[in-house]
Amino acid sequence: MTDSVKARLAALPASDRRLLRAISAAALTALALGILGGLLTALARGGLIEVLPETAYRYLTVHGVSIFFYWLYLAQTALLLGFAAIEDERGLARRGLAHAGFVAMVAGFLFSMAGAHMGTPLLYDGAPALAADKPLTLLVFNAGYLLLGLGLMATPAAAIATLLRPRREGRQATMSAVGFALFAWAGFLIVSGFAALHAFVPGTLWALGLAPFPAAQGTNWHILFHNMHYLPLMATVLMWYVLMHALTGAKSVFGERFSKIVFSAYLVFVPPTSLYHMFLEPNPPGAVRVTGSLLSLFVSVPTLTAFLIIVASLEVHARANGARGLFGWLAMLPWRHPAMAAAGLAVVNMALGLVFAFVLIQEKLAPLLSDTFFVPAYFHFFTVGTVSLTLLAAFAVMLPALGGRALPRPGLLRLMPWLATAGLLLFGGAGVAAGYLGVPRRVIDISYAGEAPAVWHTLMAVVGAGGILMALALFAFATGVAISLLPRRTAGPEPAEFSVAWGGAALRPGAAAWTGPASVLAIVAGMYVFTAIGFELMRSLPVAATGGGAH
Amino acid sequence: MQHLTTRRGFIAGLGFGGVSLYGLWAAYGAAPGPLTLLGLNSHPGDDHGEAGHGTEAGHAGHGAAAHGSPADEFRRGLDEFVARYRLPDGIVHPRPLDQGHHAGHGAHNDSGPLEVYLLAEKWFYEPAHLRLDAGAAYRFRMMAADVSHGASIQFGRGGRMIRLRPNVVAEMEATFERPGSFLVYCTVYCGQAHDFMQARIDVV
């Protein structure tokens, strides 16, 4: 590795390294459990195992809760603390706060898993109405999320204290772009913690007999859910920024200030774009739906801009190191490092996720698509293909540096992101088609007593096959990364082909970087095509329908 | 000299690439046109064309006045609706009737669409089987009784759905353009038997 990231991680105090490895181990455990839940759900939904729907919904609850809440948030916490700690050579500040937050999150995970196995399966959103006759189930389930919320407020606070310490002590004049982005990320995590408390305290109080039934949880959930959608994307692009510098030595050619502005843009563009989650609700008036759609058009601005900064910077550095042709520079990236393979494919999956996400932000298409399989099909491109692969890529760099044990079988490991993406393409491709054709999400048996169209079953079989491939490949990759947590067995330098050193070469004046613009053009073209398919399908329906408002 | 593709302004502008999808929305009439957005169109309605069949409509009346909460009113309307239009085979077929009913819930009104009631409850719809006439205008009045449910009418290639919240009456006006038999299923997870919550609409 060309960068000092590895050296700085290795030089952290032993107690910091122990904490980071413990949080990482908890995150990977949540991921493994979530993958198992997802695999069983895919098998049940594909008709490959016979279980009662209630059992399958329990699998789905374990899957959603483990991955969407605990894997994503424990992993973010570990990476946030790790990269914040190396911004200051003295390691973490406020270690007690970091430890307390971690303990709360792990305890939350245990409560959530217990809640998932009690009463009616509540899925990951834990609608209180489903547990109206079983308050104990809701109490246990919600206790998990409340502890997670508290952990999400405590642990990032330690990261913020770490990032501010050098300035407070007069050892740093200006925060680096990475430090600034970590600071914003920590703030976002704290807001998510508050949002979790805001959503789940009322139900908990009701379960304890201290408050009326929480009729408004749906709205509070949407606030939390929107944060949960976009916060991991900010973490993802920041990790790309850090990883590409670590693996290639390339720095942004646009300067640190521009990067800071773009990272700040998440704070500007994410909060006002949440209305599209509510397009199918009976309450919002028409003007709110139209405004919600228009605002949602801006939701990709920070992600696309950060993507362009990273791609253009890499391309310019590669050209300075001899790259030829429009896309020839891509072959020069250090693809032999499993982290590069994972991060590179995460970029491709993000493009697909953005294309399909933009179909869903149009309020007129909500009655066609909102509660169909289109939704899980699109968000797996983000959750698995983009965010999880990126977080695992970051772990593949951080964990060997913390423990000194190299990644096992890197040749095999770097194939896993490709296999996971292949599975995702099957899962997502068939799932998007199924969504257009009306296959519902969150249904295990889609036969409807033989009344469902035959093509639904074919598409769900492909979804199941893709899901199994995706799950197994992701599990194998995560296992490989987790092995680097074990005590050191082999020491030695990292293979030379694991990185390139582009940082030292003089950049060529006037060098072009067309890959980013071409990618954005392809993404926008995809948005046009898949949105037009939705409009045409709406037009072809044999019904003229209007309305949907409530009274 | 920096190439255009490595200039900050170019990169920042390109980051707004997704916003260009507005052009397609406006072309399909699914978003207000640019003149309306800029406040230059004196007839904003002109720019609100239909996206397929999905334009928002106003809600024209709720049948006869009734006492009690909207949920109570809904249940009374549902009972009247089913009693009035139930056929011997159990299918409910709302249609203009010749007998001299007073105008009330579910009654046909020459100036407006016929009202159709649909209640969603764990884990069934009431009525579970509707027969409707192709080309006739209907106003669906729908409500969930216990927990959140949904209703999606499936047409084989795509469908049209709505979420139903407990004790909130949602309305949708619909005209079926061709005969067929269409599955209706619940779109919101509502517990153990969610998979089996379905109904049917026959359009004749």
Interface residues (C-beta under 8 A of the other chain):
Chain A: L52 P53 E54 Y57 T120 P121 L123 A127 A129 L130 A132 G218 V253 F254 G255 F258 V262 L280 E281 P282 N283 G286 R289 V290 S293 L294 L297 F298 V299 S300 V301 P302 L304 T305 L308 I309 A312 V316 L354 F358 Q362 E363 K364 L365 P367 L368 S370 D371 T372 Y436 L437 G438 P440 R442 V443 I444 D445 I446 Y448 A449 E451 A452 P453 P509 G510 A511 A512 A513 W514 G516 P517 V520 L521 I523 V524 M527 Y528 T531 A532 F535 L537 M538 R539 S540 L541 P542 V543 A544 A545 T546 G547 G548 G549 A550 H551
Chain B: M1 Q2 H3 L4 T5 T6 R8 I11 A12 L14 G15 F16 G17 G18 V19 S20 L21 Y22 L24 W25 Y28 A30 A31 P32 L37 A51 G52 H53 G54 T55 E56 A57 H59 H62 P70 D146 V147 S148 G150 S152 I153 Q154 F155 G156 R157 G158 G159 R160 M161 I162 R163 L164 R165 P166 V168 V169 A170 E171 M172 E173 A174 T175 F176 E177 R178 G180 L183 Y185 T187 V188 Y189 C190 G191 Q192 A193 H194 D195 F196 Q198 R200
